[in-house]
Amino acid sequence: MAELPRLNGVIRALESGQHALTCFAPAEIGSAIAMSASKYDGCVFEMEHNPWDGRLLRDCLQYMLNRAQIAKAASVVPAVTPMVRIPVNGVEMAQWHAKQALDIGCYGIVFPHISTVEEAANAVGACRYPRLKSAANYEPSGIRGDGPTAAARYWGLTQQEYYRKADVWPLDPQGEIFCILQIEDTRGVENLDDILKNVPGIGCILIGEGDLSQELGYPRQYEHKVVLEWMKRIVDTCRKHNVVVGHPHVEQGNAERLVKEGYRFLMCAAVQSFGHLEAARKHTGRT
């Protein structure tokens, strides 16, 4: 069976040894249009702190498609890979937001506030279809409901081709779904070694430095020594397990430092200005 081309631009960048350049974006039509013409590898539509609106998310994904880009690239894949941060915290052990986002056609899910092995396994499982226990790479067991019609159409695949690609990378090397877990509290940091040891299929660990700094007593003081020490624990643990680690606040003033510290999933500041993106591109060699 012929191998299908890589669809997810974030995974493509990481597989080639590059840093993945992304950002949070408001789920708005104008934002989606701006993202589609940017130099990002992917964008994460923000629906944790903004209202969850599946129809709006669907519209944003459609506006990520540009006919001129499709004609030039001879591919229906968006030039910038759309993903979404869902609203439910890990402790809620929910799956339906992820299911709906994936069924719309999202290529990745950011799960906020993951603190335990059980929460991490639930998040990864929500991105996978069920399979027999005898199947390769069975764990984490899939719990995603079957409704692929819209997603297969958006990805430009037949349903059977979609099933082949709709799994989590890097557990499935051909998978196109990028599962991002946010570690946002000291409990999550302390459990991270066990999480990465016991839950395969995590594409990236994203530091939630806002909530982490809040718990530590230094809210949004991102350069405070104590906050940096806890963040370093996350980076070191990810490096130990060879898992990509991400930073959500990459700016012109910290881009060089974050690259040197080992962050590979770089989320630049808001789309109103691309100065932070250009700084990240410079320090990662993505000129």
Secondary structure, 3 states (H helix, E strand, C coil): CCCCCCCCHHHHHHHCCCCEEEEEEECCHHHHHHHHCCCCCEEEEECCCCCCCHHHHHHHHHHCCCHHHHHHHCCCCCCCEEEEECCCCHHHCCCHHHHHHHHHCCCEEEECCCCCHHHHHHHHHHCCCCCCCCCCCCCCCCCCCCCCHHHHHHHCCCHHHHHHHCCEECCCCCCCEEEEEEECCHHHHHHHHHHHHHCCCCCEEEECHHHHHHHHCCCCCCCCHHHHHHHHHHHHHHHHCCCEEEEEEECCCCHHHHHHHCCCEEEECCCCCCHHHHHHHHHHCCC
